[in-house]
Amino acid sequence: MTSTWIEPASTATALLLLGRGTDPASERGVDCPGDLPAPSDPDLVARATAAKAALGNRVFVLGHHYQRDEVIQFADVTGDSFKLAQQAAARPDAEFILFCGVHFMAESADILTTPDQKVILPDLAAGCSMADMAVLGQVETAWERFEDLGITGEIVPVTYMNSSADIKGFVGRNKGVVCTSSNAKRALDWSFEQGSKVFFLPDQHLGRNTAVLEMGFDLDDCVLYDPHKPGGGLTDEQLRNARMILWRGHCSVHGRFTLDSVREVRERVPGVNVLVHPECRHDVVRAADFVGSTEYIIRALDAAEPGSSWAVGTELNLVRRMALAHPDKQIMFLDRAVCYCSTMNRIDLPHLVWALEELVAGRVPNQISVDPDTAHHARVALDQMLALP
């Protein structure tokens, strides 16, 4: 059966979304040193294949689900951010971990691997806009406000995996826990056994959706701390009464999907199943038929009935890949416009070839190293997640 995939329309920002150009404001936004192969080089696939073969078991290539197909084809393992970090930790004999993802993912891999292993990010400008939204100094200022109110003894900090090592370290130092989109409820259940409030970083939508839709909280139980407003934009009374103090952060990709997107696809495709990621806005998640992590989305589409229709609200590379893998199902993007993760898409084939060939030449490019103190405390928070019932 021929695939029913229809490519969303391009936009005025398509070149940036495809990872072309530079963005100095990104999480670790710098240009890579050295000369990259030209994107038009017809030998890129052959060069990547040869370099990877020359390195053999010395290199282990990880590919996040949101990566381009041209990169995914060279991944030894594909998965979400935490699965990939776990896979890196399970390969202690690999000298180099080449992480085709974004900066916070490579940091997590460095925290979980041995000191002798070197974690490499092919493009240092592959940051994460969500991780950028929670800067350690801002978070510490918020915590000082909570201390002044005398409520820190009641608060358990929880950070989403999509955060910097600095933020994970802060959470570990303050007896909190890391969570993923698939175990957020378990992390919150544990946290509310430790205290009466949660300080949830950095994705407001995952925190709100989990608390309200999975734990029975009211929207009024949640307040939004805005680091760009004095005192977070909240009164003392609001902070004392809140059960969930949500950081004002979001995913730039999942935040694009709107209630209008859901309504439009339901009108256009009768009987369509709307499947979205919990990083989407609260009204979008409420309007969807199914909600779950990236791995959940993949499993749901794999198991879907032939002939069924699905509108998926997550990153475009993954949706396209799933549509082409299941031509017996109608799988479409929830939005009508292009919606790549712009920083994830910076890891392209020229960057991958450059990184592999640098390793073959005996040079280690773009190594990601987390300082020992931060790594220790971040590991505490990660280990607490792994210990969740």
N, C-alpha and C positions, 0 to 999 in steps of 0.2 A: 504494500500500500504506500502511495506517495505521501510524504510529509505534508501536513497542513500548515506548517509554520509560515507566518507572515512577519517580516522584519518591521519593527516599529519605525515610524518616521524619524529622520534625522532632525537635529535642532541646531540653533545658531552656535551652541557651545559643544557641538559634537567632537571637534578636535581636542578640546580639553578633556572631555569625558573619555576619549580614547587614549588619554595619557600622553598627548603630545604637548610640547611646551613645558615650561617650568612653573612651579608654584612655591616660592620661597616661604610662604606662610604655612605650608603643610607640616605635618608632625616633625619630620626631620628633613625639611625641604632643602636639599642641595643637589647640584648636578653630580653625576658620577665622574670620577677622574678617569682619564684614559680615553681612547677613541673607541666608540661603538661601531660595530659593523653597520653598513648602510641597510635600512629596512628593506631596500629593493634587492639586496644581494640574493641571487637565486640559490646560492650554496649554503644558506643559513641552516637548513634542516640537516644537511650532510655534515656541516661543521659541528653542530650540537651533538649529533650522533657520534661522531668521531671523538670529540673531547670527552663525552660521558664514558665511552668505551675505554678510552685511555686511562681514565681515573678509576674505573672498575668499582670495587667495593669501598674505595676510599671516600666516595661521595654518595650521599643519600639525598635525593631530590624530593621535596614536599610541594604539593600543588593544592592551593585552596580551591574550593568549588567555584569561586567567582573569577578564577583566572581565565585568560583567553585559551581557546583550544590549541593554538600554536605552542603554548607553554605546557598545558596539561599533558600533551602527548609524551613529554619527557619526564613526567612525575613518576616516581616509584610508588608513591601513595597519594591519594587524594582524600580530602575530608574538610571538616570545619576546623576552626582555629585550635580548639583544645585537642581534638583527635590527632591533629598533626603534631602538636607539641608532645603528646604522649608517644606517638610513633617515633619521634626523634629520640626520646628518652629510652625507647626500647631497642635502639641501635647503637649501643656504646662502642662498637668496633668501627663505626663510620667516622673517619677523621674529619670530614666536612659535612655539615648539614646545610644544603642549599635550599632556603625557604622562599618559595614563590608565593608570597602573600604580602602582608604589610608589617610595619615596624613592630607593633605591639606583639604580633604573633612570633616574630623572630626573637623578641625579648623573652617571651615565655619559653620558647625552645631553649634559649641559652640558660635560663634558670633551671630547667628540668634535665639538661644534659650534663655530662661530666666536664670537669675543668679542662680536660685535654681536647675536647671537641670544639670545633670552630663553626659558629653559625653565621651564614652569609646571606645577605639580602641583595639581590641583583641590582636594585635601584634604591638608593637611600631616600629618594623622594616619595617612595611608596609608604606614605603614612596613613593615618585614619582620621577623618574629620571628627568622628565621635570621640576618639581618644584625646584629640586636641582640645575638646571642650571642657575637660577636667584637668587643670594644671595644678601641680602639687601646692604651690603657694596659695592659690585660691581656695583649695580644699582645706588647707591648714587654717586659713583665715575663718572659714565657716566653722571649723571645729572649735576655734577660740571663742567664737560667738556662743556656741553651745556650752562651752565651759563657763563663760560668764553667766549664763542662765542657770547653771548647776544641773544640766540635764545629760551630760555626757555619760554618767553612770547608767542611764536608761537606754542609751543608743548603741546599737550594733551596726558598724559600717559594713556594707555589702557592695562589692564592685563587680560589675560585669566583666567577663573575660576581655572584652573589647576596651581595654584601658591600658595605660602605660605601666611599666614596671614600678615607677615612682608611686602611682596610686595603689597598686597592689601592695607595695611595701607599707604605705600608710595604713591600709586596712589590716595587714598582718600585725603591725605594731599596736594597733588598737583592738585586737582580739576579734577581728571580723573574718569574713569569708569571701572567696571569689565564687561567682556562679556563671553558668552558661545559659543560653536560651532554653535548653532542655531540662535543666535542673533548678531553675530559678525558684520554683515553689518549694522544693526541698530546702534550698538555702534559706528562704524566708521563714519556713516553719522552724528550722533550727535556730535562726536568729531571734525569733519571738519567744523561744524557750529561754534565751539568754537575757533578753531585755524587753522593754515595752515599746521601743521605737526602732526603726531602721533608717539609716542614712544610705540611700541607694544611689550609686554612681555607675557610669555617667549617663546612662540612657533612661530618661524619664518614662518613655513609653513601655519598655519591658517591665520596669518597676510597677507602673500603674496598672498595666494589663494583668500582670500576675496577681497583684494584691486584690484588685476588684473582681476580675473574672474567674480567678481560680481559688481565692481565699475568702471571698464574701465581704471584702471591705467596701465601704462607701467611698465615692469620689471625695467626699468631704474629709475623709481620713488622711488624704494625701495633700501635701502642700509642695509647691515648687520653689526651690531655692535658686535664685538667679545671681550668679557671682558678679554680674556687672551692675547690680543695684546695691545701694547701701544696705547692709544687714541682710543681703539676699532678697530684699523686697518683701520680707515677712516680719510681722509683729512678734513680740515676745509671746503673746497669747497663742498665736497661730503655731509657733514652734512647740510650745508646751502641750498643746492639745493634739498635735499631729501624731499619727502612728507611722506614716511613711513620709520622710523628708526626701523628696526627689530632686536630684541635680538637674539643672536645665541643660540637658544634652540630648542629642538624637542622632540617628543615622541619616546621612544626607540622601541616601538612596531610598530607604524604606519610608522616610518622611515625605517623599514625593507623592505617594499614593493617597488618594482622597476618596471621600464618600461618593463624590461624583463619578470617579473611576469605576467603583463597584456598581453604581446604578446604571451607568452607560453600558457596561458589559452584560449586565442582566437583561437589559432591553434588546441588545444586539444579538445575544446568543441565548435563546430559551433553554432552560435546564442546565445552564453552566454551573459548575462548582467553583466557588471562589476560595482560594487557598492562599493564606498570607503568613508572613513572618511576624512574630510578636514584637518586633521593633517598629511595626507600623503604628500609626496613630490609633487612639482608643476607639474613635467612631468607626474607623475602617475595620478594626479587629472585630468589633461588635457586629458589623454588617456581613462579615465573612462566614462561610460555611465551615471552614477548617482553619486552624491556627497552629503553627508549630515551627520548630527550629529548621535549619537548612537540611539536616539529616532526616527530619520528619517529613519535610516536603518531598525529598527524593523517594523515601519509602512509600509515601502516599501515591505518588505518580507511578511508581513501579507497579504497585498493586491495583491501580485503577482499572475498571472494566474497559475492555476494548469498545471504542465508539463513544466513550464519555468525553465531556468537554470540561476543560479546566482553565481558569484565568488565575495566573499565579503572581502574587505580589512579593517578588524578591529580585535580586540582581539579574540583569538581562543575560549575561553569559550562561548562567546556570539554567535559566528558563529555556533559552535556545537549545542548549545541549540536551535537556530532557525532551523537548519537542522532537528533535531529530532522532533521539533514541527510541521514541515511541510513536512511530507514524500511524499506528492504529488508534491513536487517541488525538483529540483536538486540544492541544496545549498552547495557550497564548499568554502574552504578557499583559498584566492588568492595566498598564498605562499605554496610551497610544504613542508616546514619544520615547526616544532613546533614554535609557536610564542605567548606564554603566556605573560601577564604582570607579571614579576617576583615578584615585590613587592606586587601587588594586591593578588597574589596567596599565600602569606604568611598567609593570613587569612584562615586557614583550620579548619576542624571540631575539632581537639584537642584544638586549641586556643579558638574557640567559646565556647566549653564545659567548659574550664577553666575559661573564663570570666564570664559566667553565674553562675557557681557554686561558684565563689568568691563572686558575688553579693548576692546569697542565703545565704552565710555564714556571710554577713554583712560587707564585705570588698569591697572597690571600686578600681578595678585594672585599671591601664593605663588611668587615666583620662586626657583628653586633655583640657587644659585651655589656652586661649589667654589673654595676659595682657590687662587691661582696655583701656589704651591709644591706643594700636595697634587695639584692637577690635573696638573702636569708629571710628577711621579713615577708617578702612576696611569696617565698616558698611556704612559709607558715600558713598564709591565707590559702594558697593552692592546696596544700596538704589537708587543711580543714575541709575544703570542698570534697576532696577525694574520700574523706572519712564520713561524709554525710550518709545517713541511713537510707 
